[in-house]
Every structure is written in C-alpha cells, then in structure tokens.
Amino acid sequence: MRSERGNNRGMATRAPKSRLSIGFYDDRERLRSTVGRLFERGFSRDQLGIVTLRKTIAALIEPATSEHTDWKLVSRLLDELLPLDSAPGLGEIVVSRGPIHRILAHQVKLPSPEVLTAPASAGTSDFASVLQQGAMALAVASETSEQQWASTRILLEHSAHPVQTHEFSLKRPG
C-alpha cells in the first residue's frame, strides 16, 4: 500500500558509485608526465594512487637531485604505500594510502575482485600480469562519469597498455 509520503517505504539506500580509470606505465617518465597532466586538469592527490609490486618500487625512485615538479607529485604518492594483496609468484601488491587503497581493498575482500582478477579480453590487459612485467598502475578515482572520461583521456596519452575503467558500488559500513 502506498503511504502519503510517497512510495519510498522499504526502498534501500543506493550505495555510492566508485569509478576508477587505470593506466599502466613501463617507465617513470611516462608516469611522471601523466601525473603532471592530471594535476594540471584539476585532479587532486586524493584522487590518485599508484599500484605496483613492492619489488618494482626501486625503479620508481628518482635521484634526490631531481627538482622536477611532476616528480615531486609522484613522490608524494609513493610516500605511504600500503600492502594490498599477495599472490604466489607475483609478490606483494602495494598501493598509495587514500581513497584508491580503500576502493581496491574493498574489491580484494570480495569473492572475485573485479579490478585485480578481471580476465583479459580482446584489447585489454590482465592487471596482475601487467604488474608482473614490471609496470606501475596509476589509478584515478572519479566522482562523475565526466571526470572519469577526462582522466581516461589523459591516461591514454602515455599508458603502455590499454586503460581499464571500472564502475561499481561500495557497500556502506554497518
């Protein structure tokens, strides 16, 4: 029966959408310039995260003499890497602290984490195998589909592999 306040009785509150765009970079110069472009376009540090294998981090370390502004932005993303997952033969996957870590950690807890285990299809790359090859993933969290489109276009400029996009609902705590 319909109430006087409308037909909202018993309707579940929708979980917020998370949108991720993920580019893969085989060298730090491409990563550095992509991070710089994202900042130029108004993306914030909290929207970006680096995902890589712990053993790959040494390739990201820039000499201390570097004064390149974009590299300083990348260094901030590397300041606090947190473990995400480990897989036999792959090693420890680490990710920058912040929203990207929370989104991916939520996915890893699911029975089949969409982002990390999505099988490769025509024109896409398997996330784990790309990391195994020594690539670094740059993930961008977007609040709107327009913002996701803008980040994807920037990632496509230098990504060494096809850019992945994901949209999923996060369950509210409690």
N, C-alpha and C positions, 0 to 999 in steps of 0.2 A: 504494500500500500504506500502511496506517495504521501510524504509529510508536507506540511505547509511551507517548510523551509526549502523545499526542492527535493530532488531525487539523489541526495548525497549520502543518505544513511547507509552505512556499511561499505562505502567505497574506500578502497585502500589509497593511502597517500603514495604518489609515484616517487620512486627513488630518483635521485638526481642522475643525470646523464654525465658520463665521462667520455671525453673524446680525446684520443691520442693519435698523433701522427709521429711516425718513427722513421728516421733516415739512418743509413749505415755509412760509416766513413772508414776508409782504409788508411788514411793518413791524417795527421793532426792539422795540417794546413787547411784542408777542406773543412774539417770540423771547426777550426778557428774562424774561418770566414763565414761559415753558416751561422754560428752563434752570434757573430757581429751583426749580420743582416737581420736576425730575429730581434735583437735589441734595438736596432735602428727602426724596425717596424712597430715597436711598442710592446713587444713581449717582455715579461719580467722574469727575473731569476727564478721565482717560484713556479713558473710555468715550464721550466726546462729541467731536464735531467739526463745525465749520461748513464748508460747501462753498458757494462763491459765485463770481461772476465778479470779477476784480480791479477792474473799473470800478464794481462795486456796493458795495465796501468803504466808500466815503465816506459812504454812507447809514447805515452801522453806527456811525460814530464818535459817541460820546456826548460832550457838553461836559465839559471837565475838572472842572467844579464838581459833577458828579453824584456823590452819595455812596451811591447805591442799591446795596445788597449784590449783588443779582442781576446788575446791570450789570457789576460788577467781575468776576463769574464769566464773563460773556460776553467781557469784555475779555481775560481770560486765554486764551480760545480763539482770539482774534484776534492774540495776541502774535506767534506764529510761523506765518504762513501759508506753505505751500509750493506751488509750481506743480504741477498735476496733469496738465493737458492743455490743448491749444489747438485750436480749430476755426474754420475760415473763417466769418466773420460772427458768431461767438459771442464770441471773445476768449479770454483766459487764464482757465482754471478754477483756483481755488486752494482749498486745504483745510488745516485745522488740523494741525499736526505731531502725530504719535502714531499709535495703532492705526488710526484711521479712515483716515488717509493711506495707511498700509501696505495696508489692505484694498482701498481704491479704486485705488491704484497697481497692485496685482496684477490687478485687473479690467481696467484700461486696457491692460495688456500682452497680454491675451487677444485672439484674433482678433475677438471680438464681445463687448465688455464689457457684461455683463448689467445693471449698475446704471445706467450712463450712457446706454446706447443702447436700452434696452428700449422697444419701441414702445408708444404709449399704447393702451389698450384701454378698454372701457366702464368708466367710474368711476375711471380712473387718469389721471395726467398724465405727459407725456414730460419726463423730468428736464431735458434740455438746454433745451427751450422754456420751461420754468418759470423757469430761471435767466436766460434771455434777457429775460424780462419783468421782471427786477429782483428776483426773490425770492431769499431765502437759504435754503439747506437746512441743517437740523440733523440730523445723523446720530448714532445711538446704537448702539454695539456691545454685544451681549448674549452672555453665556456660555451661558445656558439659554433654552429656549423660554418659561419662566415669566417670566424677566426681560425677554425681548423683548415679551411680551404687556403687561407693566406699562409699559414705555417707550412702546409704541404707543398705549396708552390716554391717556397724558399728552400725547403729540404730537398726538393727535386733538382735544384740548381747544381748541387755538388754531391749528392748521395751516390755512392759506388754501387748500390744495389737498389732494386725497386723500393719505393717508400711504402710503408704499411700504414693504413688508417684503421682505427678501431673505435667503435662506439658501443658502450654498454652501460648498464645501470648498476650503481653501487648500492648495496643494501645499507639501510640506516642502522647504526649501532642500537642494540637493545632489543 
